[in-house]
């Protein structure tokens, strides 16, 4: 079987499993076997198990995140950046932040954060993400929400994205499944350098998914990918491009007075490209690879009903 077909089947399987499981759980409202949940030493901060995390932060919790990003670029050389972010839950079921670390989301490219510094190929400040996520459904094991995300440009184009995330927490007591559908507006053309007279506005349609599992109470793995149709409305030869991202995350959770996830990610964004624009092939792994090393810190509730007296 050709390599492109194998990769396409892997992505399709990931999304099909997530979508099928979400559909079955959403229809099953009858009481079923309770999922055994790890007994927490302290119940006023996030669960230790990565796969038991809720779709949004609990009220009053503040999350700090940072990562070092290294990846490929078109041509020669690499892109590298330090990206820092912050988020919190000001009211029940709402999470807001200046960060890219939304639960279940694909890794962001280098150079996006509240504080973002690009080291190569040229020194510069990165773009600033702003988001809000509202959880409108919270069941025993399935949650759903609404995302509104904007990226304020410093080195790229303004983007605004609306998405609907779903999360199933430790289905069968084993793995957690995420599925997210989104539409992104871009004030520009993603492939402006590949065409004459680039488009002023374009859109992307994204369907991304991931599955995570705790191999121990503290160690976790996450595998994700998706099918994205990008640059809708672009110029002929560089529009309706289909991209298949793929990533793998491994990490370890440390529990003290705060909760800390230390992790590493490797992947390709995208791994495979169909209907590619001029200058790009189906596989561009030497340009689209990335490696991230980072940490995420969760505080105990700093305000609200669960704040310590």
NORLINRA-V903042 format. One record per helix or strand of 2 or more residues. SS is the DSSP state (alpha for helix, beta for strand). FROM is the first residue (numbers start at 1). TO is the last residue. Records with the same first field share a line. If there is no record, write none. Layout:
SS=FROM-TO ; FROM-TO
This chain:
alpha=3-27 ; 50-52 ; 192-194 ; 285-288
beta=62-72 ; 78-91 ; 94-98 ; 115-120 ; 124-125 ; 127-138 ; 142-152 ; 159-171 ; 175-186 ; 202-214 ; 219-232 ; 241-255 ; 259-274 ; 289-298
